[in-house]
Amino acid sequence: MAAFEYIALDPEGKQHRGTLEADSNRQVRQILRDRQWTPLSVDAVDEQKKNKAGSLPSLFQRGVSAVELATITRQLATLIQAAMPVEEALQGVASQQEKRRLKNILLAIRSRVLEGYTLAQSLEGFPQIFPQMYRATVAAGEHAGYLDKVLNRLADYTEARMQSMQKVQQALLYPVILMVAAVGIVSFLLGYVVPDVVKVFVDTGQDLPGITVALIAASEGFQSYWLALFSLIGLTVFISRQALKRPTVRLSWDQLFLRLPVLGRFSRSLSAARFASTLSILTRSGVSLVEALMIAAQVVENRAIRGAVIDAAKKVSEGSSLNKALSGAGYFPPLMLHMISSGESTGELDEMLDRTAQNQQMELDGRIAMLLGLFEPLMLVVMGGVVMVIVLAILLPILNMNQLLN
């Protein structure tokens, strides 16, 4: 059986959309006719993955949010833990979904399971939704016979990743708002307020202070070239983003970014936390260390660190210890390497990787708090300094006029 999405009209002319499981497209059309509905289109969900451009259609391009993925995983783990067969568990979880997109995905996975594929193999049809790490963990759980425990770990992992990303986004939100507000205030002052005020000083014919002359020049330049200025900024951002899509340019940029005093350390902490948590859940679920390293490398966004992890995986496959392989990279903190070395020497690498993941997450949270604590007063000082310069440029000519009058 397979899952088919249909669009049909009832006898009153009302359009209906839904999903049915059947052996063929013809059978779905017959089911709809038995309901006295007129089928307009019937498409297999699996076949919808390919469009004319060879990419995912709009139905699957958006993927699934971390909250939805964690919820689905938790529900599936609960049902499987209750000794329910996988196909029935998928049917039960699908019936609980309010979004048609999620229901279609789960029914399509169930159809492949009914055809004899494993759950991990069935998930391969939706790589944008279930990443390689997710599928490899499920495959290890099926092979070892404790799929329910693995799914619960995956749900915990997904929720932890979601919370970590939310912390980063929340930490960046306030600084971004401050920056936008600063640019907006300065643009408003230079474009509307300053020209009207300094016009009075220019008409008096008096000698203006250097700071006022500079402000007048900046204001006139902004009024004349503001469109070109913002267009240049937008073009620079666009060209930079296109250039970063090239592997060599992206690698060079990531290497340079890691050398920055504060942001570089933050990037290393973020990559180390993601790498450690992913490697921990993979090894605890029964995935081999070399395969776990190759998969964990894909969750690291920094290309320089990702390449170092891939090189470490090759060294481990050649017989090197994980500690020595990662030490050669030079990107991971000493405490993390020490804990991994301790786990390898005591035979408790899985447990130490889990502790390492928790330790790296705590360190990341601390760095986020530190960066936020530094950036907020820095932005306030910069905004205050800009406003102070503008106020001084306006007040100094007024004070000079008062002195002349006296």
N, C-alpha and C positions, 0 to 999 in steps of 0.2 A: 504494500500500500504506500501511497504518497500523499502529501498534503497539497491541496489545490485551493487557490484563492479565486473567488468568483464575483462577478457583478451581474445581477439579474433584475428583471422587472416583474412585479407581481401583477395580478389581473387589473388592479386599479392604477397601474402605471408608476408606482412608487419604486425607486431604485433601492436595491439591497446589496450590501457587501458582506462577505464572510469567508470562512475557510471550511472545507470539507476534506475528509480523508477517503480516498477511493483508490481502485486499482488503475484507473485510467481517466483521461480527460472525458471520454465518452460516457463513462459511468456517472461522473459528476453532472454532466448535462442531463442525463436521464433522471437523476435524483431531483434536479431542479424542475424538470418538466412534470414529474410526478406531483410536485407541489403546485403545479399550474403557474410556474414562473417561467419567464422567457430569458434564457441565458444570453448575456451580451458578451462576456469574455470569461474564459476559464484558463488559468495559467498555473502550472506547477510551481510551487514556491522555490524549489531548488533551481529551476531554470531561470527564475527571475534574477538570479545573481548576475547574469550576463546581459548587458544591453548592447546597443550598436557600437558604442565606444569601447566595449570590452571591460568596463568597470562596473562597480556596484550601482544599482539603481537607487533612487531616492528613498525607497523603503528601507534599505539596509545601510545606506551611507552614513546615517546619523549614529549608528551603533546603539549601544545600551549604556546608560549612565552607571556609575559605580554603585549608586543606591539600588538601582533595579537589578544589577548583576548580583550584588550581595544578597538581596531579598530572594531572588530566584534560586540561588545556590543554597541558601539556608532552608528554603521550603523543600527543595529536592532532597537535601540531606536528611531532613526530618522524616519524609515519607519513606525513603530507602531504609532508614534506621528502624522503621516500623515494619520491616520485612516485606515491603511492597515491591513488586517487580519494577524494573527501571521504566519500562514502557507505560505502566500504569501511573507511576510517579510523575512522569512527564505529562501525561494526560491530566492528572490532578492539578499540577502546577499551571498548566496552560489554561485550565478552566477558571483559575483564580485571577487571570490577567485581564485588566480592563482595557489595555491598549491592544488594538488588533495586530499591530506590528509584532509585539512580543509573543502573542498567541500564535501567530503564523510561524515564527521562528521555532518555538517549542514543538509545535505539531510537525514541522518539517524534520526536526531532530528525531522525534518519536517514530516517524515513518521509516527513517533509515535504521533505527534500532529494530523495528519489526522486520526489516529485510535481512537482519542477521549481523549488522555491524555493531561494534562495541560503542559505548557512549562516547569515548574519546574520538573514535573514527567518525562518528556522526557529527561531532562538534566541528570537525575540520571543514565542513561546508560553510561555516560562518567565521572565518579567521578575524574579521574586523571586530567581532563581538567577543569571541572567546580566543584570547591570545595564545601563543605557543606555550607559555608558562602554564596557563590554565589547563590546556589540553594534555600536556605532559604529566601534570600532577594527577589528573583524572585517570590517565592511562596507567600510571603507577599504582593508584588506588584500586583499580579494577584487577590488575595483575596480582596484587598482594591480597585482595579479598576484603579490604576494609574501605570501600568507597564512601560510606557514610561519614567516617572520621575525616577522610581527605576533603570531602565537600565542606564539612564544618570548618576545617582549617582554611580552605579557600575563601569561605565567607568571612572569617575573621581577618584574613589577609586583605581582602578587598575593602572591608570597612576601615581597616587601619590605613591603607593607602589613600582612601577617600578623605579621612580625617587629616592626614598629613598634607595633602594637596589643599584642603580647605584652610589649614593654618598658614600655608605659604600664600595663598590668594588673599586671605584676610590681612596678612602682614603687608602685602603689596598694595592693598586697596587704599589705605589712608595716605601713604606717600604719593601715589598716583593722583589722588584727589587734590593734595596740596600742590603738586607740580602743575596740574591743569589750572587750578585757581591762580597760581602765581603768574603763569603765562597769560591768562585772561585778564588779570588786573593790570599787569604792565602794558599789555596791548591796548586796553581801554584808556589808560592814562596817556600813553604816547599818541594815540589816535584821536582822542576827543578832548581830554582835559587840558593837557599841556599846551596845545596850539592856541586855545582861547586865552589862557593866562599869560603866556609869554608874548602874545601880540601887543599887550599893553606896554611891556618893557621895550619892545622894539620901536614902538611909535614915539617913545620919549627921547630916543636918540642917545641915551646914556651908554657908557661903556659897561658891558655886561661881564660878570665873572666867567672864568673859563668853564666852570661846571655848568653854567646856564647855557653858554654857547654850545657845548657838547650835547646838552639835552635838546636844544632846538634842532641841531643837526640830526640827532637820532629820531626826533619826532617827525621832521620833514622827510627823512629817508624812509621811515616806516610808512608814512602816508602815501608816498609815491611808489614804494616797492613791496608793500605788504603781500600782495597777491603773488608776486614772483618769489618772495621769501618763503611763504608757506608751500608754494609749488615746488621749490627747490628742496625743502625738507621732505615733502611727500615723495619726490622722485628719488632722493637719497635713500629713504627707507625702502622703497620698492626695489631699487637696484641692489641694495645690501641683502635683502631677503632672497632675491633671485641668485645672487652670488653665493650665498650660504647653502644653496641647494647642491652646489658642486662639492663632491667629497673632499677634494684637496683643500679648497678654501675653508670649508667647515672645520676640517681637522686643524688647520693653522689657527683659525679663530678660537677654537676650544682650547688649544694649547696656550695661546696668549691669555685667554680669560682665566685660566688656572693660575697664572702668575700675578694676577691683580691682588693687592694686599688684603682686602676684606672680602670682596665678591668671590675671589678665587677659593678662599677657605670655605665659604658658604657652599660653593658648587661642589667641592670635594666632600663636604659633610652630607649634602643631599644625595650625591651619587653613592657614597658609602652606605648610607641608610637604606636606600632602595636595593642596592646589590645584596647587602647582608640579609634583609628580610626575605627577598626572593630566593636566595640560595638556601636559607634556613627552611622554608616551607617545602622546597623541592627535595632536599636531602632527607628531611623527616618523613616525606611521603614515599620514599623508596627510589627516587630517581638517582642514577649513578652520578658521582661527583663531576666527572668530565662533562656529561650531558647537562647537568645542573648549571655548571659554569658557563657553558655556551648559551643556555637559555637566559640565565641571569644577566649576561652581558647585554642582551637586547633591551632590558629595562633601563639601562644607563644611557642618558641622553648625551652626555659629553663623549664625543667621538674618541678623544685621546684616552680617556679612562676605559671606554668600551674596547678599544684595541688592546689595551694592557690586559684586560680580563681575558680576552680571546687568546692572547699569547700565554697567559697563565694556564688556561685550559690545555693548551698544547703541551706545556711543560709537565703538567700533572699526568697527562696521558703517556708521557715518556718516562714516568716514574718519580718525578719530583714531588715533594710535599707541597701542600697547599700554601703553607706559611712562606716557604722559600719562593714559590712561584709569584705570590702577591707582593712579597717584599721587594722583588726586582722591579716592580712597576713604579714604586715611589709615590703613589697617589693615596695610599690607605694609611690611616692613623696607626701609630705604634701600638696603642692599647688593643685595637682590633686584631692586629697581627699576633700580639702576645696571647690573646684569648684563643685564637685559632690554633696556635702552636701548642697551647696547653691541652686543647681538645684532641688534637692529633696524638699527643704523647700519652694521654690517659684513655684513648679509645672512646671518648664522648664528644666527638666532633659535632654531632647533631645538636646536642644540648648547648654546647658552647657557641655554635652559630646562632642559636635562638637568643642566648644572652647577649651576644654581640649585636644582633639586630635591635634588641631593646635599648642597649647602650648607645648605639648610633642614633636611634630615634630621639633619645633624650638629649644628646649633643646637638642634633639638628634643631630641636625645639629651643634650646638655649641660644643657638646662633640666630635664629629667627627673632627672638626677643631682643638680642643685642643689636641686630641691624635696625630693627624698628625703633629701638631706643636711641640709636645714633642718628637715624635719618630724620625723625620728627623735629628735634631741635635744630638740626642743620638746615632744613627747609625753612623753618621759621626765621632763622638768622638771615638766610639769603633773601627771603621776602622782605624782612624788616630793613635790610641793607639797601635793597633796590628802592623801596618806598622812601627811605631816609634821603637817598641821593636826589630823588625827584623833589622832595619837600625842600631840601637845602637849595636846589637850583632855582626854586621859586621864591624862597624867603630871602635869599641874599640880595637880589636886586631891590626888593622892598625895603630892606634895612638900609641899603645905600641911598635910596630915594629919600628916606626919612632923615638921614644924616645931611644930605644936600639941602633939604628944606630948613633944617634947624640952623 
